[in-house]
Amino acid sequence: MLQILKLGGSVITDKSKHTTAKKETIERLVKEIASAKNKKDFKLVLVNGAGSFGHTPVKEYDLKEGIMDEKTKKGFTIVHKYVENLNRIIWDALGENGLIAMPVHPTCFIIQDDWKIVKFDTDVIEGLLEHDIVPLLYGDMVIDKKQGCSIISGDDIVPYLAKKLEAKRILMGSNTDGIYDKDPNLFPDAKLIPEINNENYEDVLSGLTGSAKTDVTGGMKEKIRKLIEMTKETECLIFNAEKEGLTEKALLEEKVGTLLTIS
């Protein structure tokens, strides 16, 4: 059984500080992953968001429009360096906890055209999985045929991989308990939606808001839209990875967060 776990950038980095990783959180998450792998036999692809290692410097170097001048050309390479550094922190933590993993750098095998994926070679990822090595992917900058470069977010990578590799489950570890009927930060009476299915997903989408001002890849509404479009028939769980123990429970198929079951 293949599971794809995405750890959100807001969970593993401090988005208010430039390129600042939450190392204690990363260590705790890795221990939960290791514990789940010891209890249950499954294959895993791990994808991490860029958080403050990506969103902040993308804005700093004005990279939303691609390569336009020397500043954006330099920024393209620097942002890749930052997000690769974050991935290295996670890789090191995995190794220290007995998990054999290998980074697979998106900038080396993904090409986009006007922010849409046109090439995504999964041969290396599949080869690693055959040997039960955890492939590590992350939000990155990639070549874009139209504008020179563009962002490939973890939220783009996850549904594409799930479809290509026929993953059984997608786990989206965020900083919220799941999907609510309205913004819980603004409305104390907001209620968690335990399941999004064929009957209610249009109503749920219409009630979701966009992104926070520091997020250059879209907020929860965009994440859900991509998941629904790309991963029908694949079980998807959105849960709070900031809460201790929930990542392990999610990997062990326990009921936490919001489940997406769209066919």
Secondary structure, DSSP 8 states (H G I E B T S, - for coil): -EEEEEE-HHHHB-TTSTT-B-HHHHHHHHHHHHHHHHHS--EEEEEE--GGGTHHHHHHTTGGG---SHHHHHHHHHHHHHHHHHHHHHHHHHHHTT--EEE--GGGTEEEETTEEEEE--HHHHHHHHTT-EEEEE-EEEEETTTEEEEE-HHHHHHHHHHHHT-SEEEEEESSSS-BSS-TTT-TT--B-SEEETTTHHHHHHH-----TT-SS--HHHHHHHHHHH-TTSEEEEEETTSTTHHHHHHTT---SEEEE--
